[in-house]
Amino acid sequence: MLVSSGDDGLPSSTAASDDSAVIPQELIDIIVSGVNDRQSLKACSLVSRRFCSPAQKRLFESFRLSPTTTAPQYRLGLAAFDSLQAGSPHISRNVRRLTIACPWEGHRYNAPDWMTYEPFSRVLDRFEHLTELVLESSGSPGVTALPWWKLSPSAKSALTRAFSQPTVVSMSFRSVYFGSHRELRNAFLLPHKTHLSSLSLCAVGFGPSELIDELDPTPQEQSDKLLLRDSLLLQTEESAFVKSLGKLVDVCVLQHMEFTIQTKDCEEVAQAAFVRPARNLKSLTIVLEHELTDTSELSLSHMLHLDTLTIKFELLSELKPDNYRPGQWVSRLVAPPSPNAHSPDSLSRFSLMSTLSPLVPVFRSWVEGAFTPQLTIRLVTEDFYFAIDEMGAGVENDVFELVGSLGLHTEVELVQY
């Protein structure tokens, strides 16, 4: 058998006789679906034509488009890929998850030049069967993020056509900033796209304040919302963005939500825009990053279908302000505050114990009310100067001494990154 391979090691011709013809195609598909590493998938694609097709579907189901920022290189790269797509259209048709990655070029609010190059639009248009689309920048939140308002009209049109595919059910934006509420609305393709399964927004926000339009939405714009069915992930430090997003998406049937609270303002706005309307959530993850823990603006009492609540926060330490009390913030979140509840002063302030102690009255009230969920306490450390198992027994003993007699099924997990 004579086989010539392209850059990815895939065959341009297969054997004249196909010995796999005696194997049912359904069985071949099952075999290939169980292969997880790329080298083995490439080997499968060389077996025969009937192995090649399912193997290529797996090889190309996820694709990352990230040209270099240097003009001669990105022009050559995009032109070469444009030619490859034209000659082998099945490659792009097999792609289900497309990531468009924009490296930061070292300038404030700078859009990549390669998005304005003519082949970019053609390349993007050939991905016809996408289910998930990711637009990300390597810049930090703020002035080094990808500025949507600086993209060329042709680049915006190409991205809009990709987002608008009826097969796209998941969209992600990472370190992308928008110039206005209407620009964000247009990026979500309202009112043409009516629903998504999954939406992820990390390190997102609005650009300079002079760009943001403060015009009130029209009645039609108020009624046009993107229905989220499965999951929402939101991470931003801008309460204005949270408020604006709340006007664009409908979370009434949402099943899973995770949001990072970076400021106290975001906490208050998130309650009104997302937490209160999300009455059908099954799982909720809250990442507490601000340090104003005297009160909690969030309330979960209306979430009757919630079965998993995950709360992440940093423990007390000498690096935190004196009024940082994450345990008290959590206790106010999961139960009404008790006027008699207080933290024992005898405990060392900088400890896991002092963080958990405000939660003991809450846990006790749960048990008294015959509510006994599984409680998992996961301690994560990035300290490489000691092994996590050296402190494991001590931490577990401390936790069980504090909450072990309450009657809750409690597990302690220690993780080291």
C-alpha positions in Angstrom: 0.0 0.0 0.0 1.4 3.4 -1.0 0.3 6.2 1.3 1.3 9.8 1.2 0.7 12.0 4.3 -0.1 15.7 4.8 1.2 17.9 7.6 -1.1 16.1 10.1 0.0 12.6 9.1 -3.3 11.8 7.3 -3.5 9.8 4.1 -4.2 11.3 0.8 -5.0 7.8 -0.6 -5.9 4.5 0.9 -5.3 0.9 0.0 -7.0 -0.5 -3.1 -8.4 -3.4 -1.2 -10.2 -2.7 2.1 -9.9 -5.6 4.5 -12.0 -3.8 7.0 -15.1 -4.3 4.7 -16.0 -7.4 6.7 -16.4 -5.3 9.9 -19.7 -3.5 10.3 -19.3 0.3 10.1 -21.1 0.7 13.5 -18.4 -1.5 15.1 -15.6 0.6 13.5 -17.2 3.8 14.8 -17.4 2.3 18.3 -13.7 1.3 18.1 -12.6 4.8 17.0 -14.8 6.5 19.5 -12.8 4.8 22.3 -9.5 6.1 21.1 -8.4 9.3 22.9 -4.8 10.2 21.9 -4.0 11.9 18.6 -1.2 9.5 17.6 -3.6 6.5 17.8 -6.3 8.4 15.9 -3.8 9.2 13.1 -2.9 5.5 13.0 -6.6 4.6 12.8 -7.0 7.0 9.8 -4.3 5.0 8.0 -6.0 1.6 8.3 -8.6 2.0 5.6 -11.1 4.4 4.1 -13.8 3.2 6.5 -11.5 3.9 9.5 -10.3 7.2 8.0 -13.6 9.0 8.1 -14.5 8.5 11.8 -10.9 9.0 12.8 -10.8 12.4 11.0 -14.0 13.4 12.7 -12.3 12.9 16.1 -9.0 14.5 15.0 -10.6 17.7 13.7 -13.6 18.0 16.1 -11.7 20.7 18.0 -9.6 23.4 16.2 -7.7 26.4 17.4 -7.2 29.3 15.0 -4.4 31.5 16.2 -2.2 33.1 13.5 1.0 34.8 14.5 0.8 38.6 14.9 3.6 39.3 12.4 2.3 40.4 9.0 4.3 38.2 6.6 3.7 35.1 8.7 0.0 35.5 9.3 -0.7 36.3 5.6 1.2 33.2 4.5 -0.5 31.1 7.3 -4.1 32.2 6.5 -3.5 31.9 2.8 -2.2 28.4 3.1 -5.0 27.3 5.4 -7.5 28.9 3.0 -6.1 26.8 0.2 -6.1 23.7 2.4 -9.8 24.2 3.2 -10.7 24.7 -0.4 -9.0 21.4 -1.4 -10.1 19.4 1.6 -13.5 20.8 2.7 -14.3 17.8 4.9 -11.6 19.0 7.4 -13.6 22.2 8.3 -16.9 20.3 8.2 -15.6 18.0 10.9 -14.8 20.8 13.3 -17.4 21.2 16.2 -15.4 23.3 18.6 -13.6 26.4 17.2 -11.4 28.6 19.3 -10.3 31.9 17.8 -7.3 33.0 19.9 -5.9 36.6 19.7 -2.5 37.1 21.2 -1.9 40.4 22.9 0.2 42.6 20.8 1.4 44.9 23.6 -0.8 47.9 22.9 -3.8 49.4 24.7 -7.2 48.2 23.3 -5.5 46.8 20.1 -7.3 44.5 17.6 -5.2 42.0 15.7 -4.4 42.9 12.1 -4.9 39.4 10.8 -8.6 39.6 11.4 -8.8 42.3 8.7 -6.9 40.1 6.1 -9.3 38.9 3.4 -8.8 35.1 3.8 -9.9 35.3 7.5 -13.6 35.7 6.5 -13.4 32.9 4.0 -11.7 30.6 6.5 -14.3 31.3 9.2 -17.2 30.8 6.8 -16.1 27.3 5.9 -16.7 26.0 9.5 -20.3 25.1 8.8 -21.2 22.6 11.5 -19.9 24.3 14.7 -21.6 23.6 18.1 -19.2 25.6 20.3 -17.4 28.8 19.5 -14.7 30.5 21.7 -13.3 34.0 21.2 -10.4 34.7 23.5 -7.5 37.1 24.0 -4.3 36.5 25.9 -4.5 40.0 27.3 -5.5 40.9 30.8 -8.9 42.3 31.7 -9.1 46.0 30.8 -6.9 47.9 28.3 -5.1 44.7 27.1 -8.2 42.8 26.3 -9.6 42.3 22.8 -11.6 45.4 22.0 -14.7 44.4 20.0 -15.4 48.0 18.9 -12.0 48.1 17.1 -12.6 45.0 15.0 -13.0 45.8 11.3 -16.6 45.5 9.8 -15.5 42.5 7.8 -14.2 40.7 11.0 -17.4 41.5 12.9 -19.5 40.2 10.1 -17.5 37.0 9.9 -17.7 36.4 13.6 -21.4 37.2 13.6 -22.1 34.7 10.8 -20.2 32.1 12.8 -22.1 32.8 16.0 -25.4 32.8 14.1 -25.1 29.2 12.9 -28.2 27.3 14.2 -25.9 24.5 15.3 -24.0 26.7 17.7 -25.3 26.0 21.2 -22.3 27.1 23.3 -20.5 30.5 23.2 -17.4 31.7 25.2 -15.8 35.1 25.4 -12.5 35.4 27.3 -10.8 38.8 27.9 -13.0 40.5 25.4 -14.3 44.1 26.0 -17.3 45.7 24.3 -17.9 49.4 23.5 -21.5 49.6 24.6 -24.6 47.7 25.7 -25.9 47.7 22.1 -22.6 46.3 20.8 -22.9 43.5 23.4 -26.4 42.9 22.2 -25.3 42.7 18.6 -22.6 40.3 19.5 -25.2 38.0 21.0 -27.2 38.3 17.7 -30.4 39.4 19.3 -33.1 39.0 18.3 -32.1 36.5 15.6 -30.6 33.9 18.0 -33.1 33.0 20.6 -31.4 30.4 22.8 -28.2 28.8 23.9 -27.3 25.8 26.0 -24.1 27.3 27.5 -22.6 30.8 27.8 -19.2 31.6 29.3 -17.9 35.1 29.9 -14.5 35.4 31.7 -12.6 38.6 32.2 -15.1 40.6 30.2 -16.4 44.2 30.5 -16.9 47.5 28.8 -14.3 49.8 27.2 -13.6 53.4 28.0 -16.6 55.2 29.6 -16.9 57.6 26.7 -17.8 54.7 24.4 -20.7 53.3 26.4 -24.1 54.3 25.2 -26.5 55.0 28.0 -29.6 55.0 25.8 -32.6 53.2 27.2 -33.4 50.0 25.3 -36.5 50.1 23.1 -39.5 48.1 24.0 -38.6 45.6 21.4 -35.0 45.3 22.7 -36.4 44.8 26.2 -38.4 41.8 25.0 -35.6 40.2 23.0 -33.6 37.9 25.3 -31.3 35.0 24.9 -32.7 32.0 26.7 -30.0 30.1 28.5 -30.9 26.4 29.1 -28.0 24.7 30.7 -25.1 26.7 32.1 -23.7 30.2 32.7 -20.2 31.2 33.8 -19.6 34.8 34.6 -16.4 36.5 35.7 -16.2 40.3 35.6 -15.3 43.1 38.0 -17.8 45.5 36.4 -21.2 45.8 37.9 -22.3 47.8 34.8 -21.5 44.8 32.6 -23.4 42.4 35.0 -26.4 44.7 34.8 -26.2 45.0 31.1 -25.9 41.3 30.6 -28.9 40.7 32.8 -31.0 42.7 30.3 -29.9 40.3 27.5 -30.2 36.8 28.8 -33.1 34.9 30.4 -32.1 32.4 33.1 -35.5 31.2 34.2 -34.8 27.6 33.1 -31.0 27.6 33.7 -29.7 24.5 35.4 -26.1 25.4 36.3 -24.5 28.7 37.1 -21.0 29.9 38.3 -20.1 33.5 38.9 -17.1 35.2 40.5 -17.9 38.1 42.8 -15.0 40.5 42.5 -16.6 43.6 44.0 -19.4 44.4 46.4 -21.3 46.2 43.7 -21.2 43.1 41.5 -22.6 41.1 44.3 -25.7 43.4 44.7 -26.3 43.6 40.9 -25.8 39.8 40.4 -28.6 39.1 43.0 -31.1 41.2 41.0 -29.9 40.2 37.5 -29.2 36.5 37.8 -29.6 34.9 41.3 -33.2 36.0 41.9 -34.6 35.0 38.4 -32.7 31.6 38.4 -35.4 29.7 40.2 -34.7 26.3 38.6 -31.0 26.0 39.3 -29.7 22.6 40.2 -26.1 23.6 40.9 -24.6 27.0 41.9 -20.9 27.9 42.3 -20.0 31.2 43.9 -16.4 32.4 44.0 -15.9 35.2 46.6 -13.0 37.4 45.7 -13.8 40.7 47.4 -13.1 41.3 51.1 -16.2 43.2 52.2 -17.8 40.3 54.1 -19.8 42.1 56.8 -23.0 41.5 54.9 -24.1 39.3 52.0 -26.4 40.7 49.3 -27.2 37.3 47.9 -30.2 35.2 48.9 -30.8 31.6 47.9 -34.1 30.9 49.7 -36.1 30.9 46.5 -34.0 28.1 44.9 -36.2 25.1 45.6 -34.5 22.8 43.1 -30.9 23.5 44.1 -29.0 20.3 45.1 -25.4 21.4 44.9 -24.0 24.6 46.3 -20.2 25.3 46.0 -18.6 28.3 47.6 -15.0 29.2 47.1 -13.0 31.8 49.1 -9.6 32.5 50.6 -9.1 31.6 54.2 -8.2 34.2 56.8 -4.5 35.2 56.7 -2.2 37.9 57.7 -2.5 39.3 54.2 -6.2 40.0 54.6 -7.8 43.1 56.3 -8.9 42.8 59.9 -12.6 42.9 59.0 -12.3 40.0 56.5 -14.6 37.3 57.7 -15.5 34.9 54.9 -17.1 32.4 57.2 -19.6 35.0 58.4 -20.4 36.0 54.8 -21.1 32.4 54.0 -23.3 31.9 57.1 -25.4 34.9 56.1 -25.7 33.5 52.6 -26.9 30.0 53.5 -29.1 31.0 56.5 -30.8 34.1 58.0 -28.3 35.8 60.4 -28.9 35.1 64.1 -28.5 38.0 66.5 -26.8 35.8 69.0 -24.4 34.2 66.6 -20.8 35.1 67.0 -17.3 33.7 66.5 -15.4 32.5 69.5 -12.6 34.9 70.2 -10.4 32.1 71.6 -9.7 30.7 68.2 -6.6 32.0 66.3 -7.8 34.4 63.6 -5.5 33.0 60.9 -6.9 29.5 60.7 -9.3 27.2 59.0 -11.1 26.8 62.3 -11.8 30.5 62.7 -13.2 30.6 59.2 -15.6 27.7 59.8 -16.7 28.6 63.3 -19.4 31.1 62.2 -21.0 28.3 60.2 -21.5 26.0 63.1 -24.8 27.6 64.3 -26.1 27.3 60.7 -25.1 23.6 60.4 -26.8 22.9 63.7 -30.0 24.6 62.6 -30.0 22.5 59.5 -29.8 19.3 61.5 -32.5 20.4 63.9 -34.7 21.1 60.8 -34.0 17.5 59.5 -32.0 19.0 56.6 -28.8 16.9 56.4 -26.9 17.5 53.1 -23.5 16.1 52.4 -20.9 18.7 53.5 -17.6 18.7 51.6 -14.8 21.0 52.9 -12.0 21.2 50.3 -8.7 23.0 51.2 -6.6 24.0 48.3 -3.0 25.1 48.7 -0.4 26.3 46.2 2.5 26.0 48.8 5.2 23.7 47.4 7.3 23.8 50.5 5.4 21.0 52.2 3.5 17.9 51.2 -0.3 18.1 51.5 -0.4 14.7 53.3 1.8 16.1 56.1 -1.0 18.4 57.2 -3.9 16.2 56.2 -4.5 14.4 59.4 -4.3 17.5 61.5 -6.7 19.4 59.4 -9.2 16.6 59.3 -9.0 16.3 63.1 -9.6 20.0 63.5 -12.6 20.0 61.2 -14.3 16.9 62.8 -13.7 18.4 66.2 -15.6 21.4 65.2 -18.4 20.0 63.1 -18.2 16.2 63.5 -20.7 16.0 66.3 -23.4 17.9 64.4 -24.8 14.9 62.5 -23.8 15.9 59.0 -22.2 13.6 56.5 -18.8 15.5 56.3 -15.9 14.9 54.1 -12.5 16.8 54.1 -10.5 17.0 50.9 -7.0 18.5 50.6 -5.7 19.5 47.2 -2.3 20.9 46.3 -1.7 22.6 42.9 
